[in-house]
Amino acid sequence: QVQLVESGGGLVQSGGSLRLSCVVSGGAFSSFAMGWYRQAPGKSRELVAHISNGGGSTTYADSVKGRFTISRNNGRYTVYLQMDRLKPDDTAVYFCNGYPAPYFYWGQGTQVIVSS
């Protein structure tokens, strides 16, 4: 059974940066495309970015394009989300999961709070 453990969130001022990590265990990580999702208070969970299984293809939601970068290290079973020029609207709990569908049980997520 695949397990997802996210980390790296925190409190940051508007304009700041954070780097999120997601360690994936229990499955053939290099076979899966992966995505980062987020859920803001009172809102539905949304896809922020996704990356192909080999890392050669990435796609971003319009709201984060040019500010966020998704990457992965298959040797470390880890997917990353570098978040720069953060805005208060980026405040949410961030999760990783499979793409194009969240195939796996959700992890606990990591909280990101951006103060204005």
C-alpha positions as YAML, in Angstrom:
chain: A
units: angstrom
residues:
- id: 1
  name: GLN
  ca: [0.00, 0.00, 0.00]
- id: 2
  name: VAL
  ca: [1.36, 3.37, -1.04]
- id: 3
  name: GLN
  ca: [1.92, 5.88, 1.75]
- id: 4
  name: LEU
  ca: [2.39, 9.61, 1.24]
- id: 5
  name: VAL
  ca: [4.15, 11.85, 3.76]
- id: 6
  name: GLU
  ca: [4.20, 15.58, 3.06]
- id: 7
  name: SER
  ca: [6.40, 18.11, 4.83]
- id: 8
  name: GLY
  ca: [7.90, 21.56, 4.50]
- id: 9
  name: GLY
  ca: [4.93, 23.80, 5.15]
- id: 10
  name: GLY
  ca: [4.88, 26.72, 7.53]
- id: 11
  name: LEU
  ca: [4.10, 30.36, 8.06]
- id: 12
  name: VAL
  ca: [5.67, 32.77, 5.60]
- id: 13
  name: GLN
  ca: [5.18, 36.39, 4.64]
- id: 14
  name: SER
  ca: [3.75, 37.39, 1.30]
- id: 15
  name: GLY
  ca: [6.50, 37.25, -1.31]
- id: 16
  name: GLY
  ca: [8.39, 34.55, 0.52]
- id: 17
  name: SER
  ca: [9.28, 31.00, -0.49]
- id: 18
  name: LEU
  ca: [8.78, 27.46, 0.76]
- id: 19
  name: ARG
  ca: [9.82, 24.07, -0.53]
- id: 20
  name: LEU
  ca: [7.44, 21.18, 0.05]
- id: 21
  name: SER
  ca: [8.47, 17.53, -0.06]
- id: 22
  name: CYS
  ca: [6.44, 14.37, -0.40]
- id: 23
  name: VAL
  ca: [8.01, 10.99, 0.29]
- id: 24
  name: VAL
  ca: [6.23, 8.09, -1.36]
- id: 25
  name: SER
  ca: [6.66, 4.57, -0.04]
- id: 26
  name: GLY
  ca: [5.16, 1.19, -0.80]
- id: 27
  name: GLY
  ca: [4.86, 1.40, -4.57]
- id: 28
  name: ALA
  ca: [6.70, 1.67, -7.84]
- id: 29
  name: PHE
  ca: [7.22, 5.42, -7.52]
- id: 30
  name: SER
  ca: [8.95, 5.85, -10.87]
- id: 31
  name: SER
  ca: [5.88, 4.41, -12.62]
- id: 32
  name: PHE
  ca: [3.50, 7.10, -11.38]
- id: 33
  name: ALA
  ca: [2.81, 10.58, -12.58]
- id: 34
  name: MET
  ca: [2.38, 12.70, -9.45]
- id: 35
  name: GLY
  ca: [0.54, 15.85, -8.54]
- id: 36
  name: TRP
  ca: [0.44, 18.44, -5.83]
- id: 37
  name: TYR
  ca: [-3.03, 19.41, -4.65]
- id: 38
  name: ARG
  ca: [-4.21, 21.99, -2.16]
- id: 39
  name: GLN
  ca: [-7.30, 22.68, -0.12]
- id: 40
  name: ALA
  ca: [-7.99, 26.14, 1.22]
- id: 41
  name: PRO
  ca: [-10.42, 26.71, 4.10]
- id: 42
  name: GLY
  ca: [-13.99, 26.35, 2.88]
- id: 43
  name: LYS
  ca: [-12.94, 25.33, -0.63]
- id: 44
  name: SER
  ca: [-12.65, 22.13, -2.60]
- id: 45
  name: ARG
  ca: [-9.34, 20.43, -3.14]
- id: 46
  name: GLU
  ca: [-7.67, 21.56, -6.35]
- id: 47
  name: LEU
  ca: [-4.77, 20.38, -8.49]
- id: 48
  name: VAL
  ca: [-1.84, 22.79, -8.39]
- id: 49
  name: ALA
  ca: [0.77, 21.04, -10.53]
- id: 50
  name: HIS
  ca: [1.64, 17.64, -11.92]
- id: 51
  name: ILE
  ca: [4.72, 15.91, -13.24]
- id: 52
  name: SER
  ca: [5.24, 12.89, -15.46]
- id: 53
  name: ASN
  ca: [6.72, 9.69, -14.08]
- id: 54
  name: GLY
  ca: [10.15, 10.50, -15.50]
- id: 55
  name: GLY
  ca: [10.00, 14.17, -14.61]
- id: 56
  name: GLY
  ca: [10.29, 15.43, -18.14]
- id: 57
  name: SER
  ca: [6.83, 16.98, -18.37]
- id: 58
  name: THR
  ca: [5.24, 19.40, -15.92]
- id: 59
  name: THR
  ca: [1.98, 21.35, -15.91]
- id: 60
  name: TYR
  ca: [0.69, 24.08, -13.61]
- id: 61
  name: ALA
  ca: [-2.58, 25.68, -12.69]
- id: 62
  name: ASP
  ca: [-2.86, 29.22, -14.00]
- id: 63
  name: SER
  ca: [-2.94, 30.56, -10.46]
- id: 64
  name: VAL
  ca: [0.60, 29.33, -9.72]
- id: 65
  name: LYS
  ca: [2.24, 29.34, -13.13]
- id: 66
  name: GLY
  ca: [5.57, 31.15, -13.05]
- id: 67
  name: ARG
  ca: [5.76, 31.00, -9.25]
- id: 68
  name: PHE
  ca: [5.73, 27.28, -8.40]
- id: 69
  name: THR
  ca: [8.01, 24.52, -9.68]
- id: 70
  name: ILE
  ca: [7.30, 20.82, -9.35]
- id: 71
  name: SER
  ca: [10.14, 18.30, -9.54]
- id: 72
  name: ARG
  ca: [10.92, 14.77, -8.46]
- id: 73
  name: ASN
  ca: [13.81, 12.54, -7.51]
- id: 74
  name: ASN
  ca: [12.90, 8.95, -8.31]
- id: 75
  name: GLY
  ca: [15.97, 7.63, -6.53]
- id: 76
  name: ARG
  ca: [14.71, 9.25, -3.33]
- id: 77
  name: TYR
  ca: [11.03, 8.44, -3.92]
- id: 78
  name: THR
  ca: [10.27, 12.12, -3.43]
- id: 79
  name: VAL
  ca: [8.31, 14.79, -5.25]
- id: 80
  name: TYR
  ca: [8.91, 18.48, -4.50]
- id: 81
  name: LEU
  ca: [7.05, 21.73, -4.86]
- id: 82
  name: GLN
  ca: [9.15, 24.88, -4.82]
- id: 83
  name: MET
  ca: [6.87, 27.82, -4.10]
- id: 84
  name: ASP
  ca: [8.16, 31.34, -4.71]
- id: 85
  name: ARG
  ca: [6.50, 34.77, -4.54]
- id: 86
  name: LEU
  ca: [3.85, 33.34, -2.28]
- id: 87
  name: LYS
  ca: [0.54, 35.16, -1.90]
- id: 88
  name: PRO
  ca: [-2.09, 35.04, 0.84]
- id: 89
  name: ASP
  ca: [-4.35, 33.18, -1.63]
- id: 90
  name: ASP
  ca: [-1.84, 30.32, -1.54]
- id: 91
  name: THR
  ca: [-2.80, 29.61, 2.07]
- id: 92
  name: ALA
  ca: [-3.99, 25.99, 2.16]
- id: 93
  name: VAL
  ca: [-3.14, 22.47, 3.18]
- id: 94
  name: TYR
  ca: [-0.98, 20.93, 0.46]
- id: 95
  name: PHE
  ca: [-1.09, 17.27, -0.48]
- id: 96
  name: CYS
  ca: [0.62, 15.07, -3.02]
- id: 97
  name: ASN
  ca: [-1.04, 12.17, -4.81]
- id: 98
  name: GLY
  ca: [-1.14, 10.41, -8.12]
- id: 99
  name: TYR
  ca: [-2.08, 12.03, -11.41]
- id: 100
  name: PRO
  ca: [-4.39, 12.19, -13.39]
- id: 101
  name: ALA
  ca: [-6.37, 10.80, -10.50]
- id: 102
  name: PRO
  ca: [-5.51, 10.72, -6.78]
- id: 103
  name: TYR
  ca: [-5.10, 6.94, -6.75]
- id: 104
  name: PHE
  ca: [-3.71, 6.66, -3.23]
- id: 105
  name: TYR
  ca: [-4.96, 7.24, 0.27]
- id: 106
  name: TRP
  ca: [-4.36, 10.86, 1.15]
- id: 107
  name: GLY
  ca: [-1.56, 11.75, 3.53]
- id: 108
  name: GLN
  ca: [-1.93, 14.27, 6.31]
- id: 109
  name: GLY
  ca: [-0.82, 17.14, 4.13]
- id: 110
  name: THR
  ca: [1.33, 20.09, 5.11]
- id: 111
  name: GLN
  ca: [-0.09, 23.46, 6.10]
- id: 112
  name: VAL
  ca: [1.03, 26.59, 4.32]
- id: 113
  name: ILE
  ca: [0.01, 29.98, 5.71]
- id: 114
  name: VAL
  ca: [0.95, 33.14, 3.86]
- id: 115
  name: SER
  ca: [0.53, 36.36, 5.80]
- id: 116
  name: SER
  ca: [-0.05, 39.68, 4.09]
...
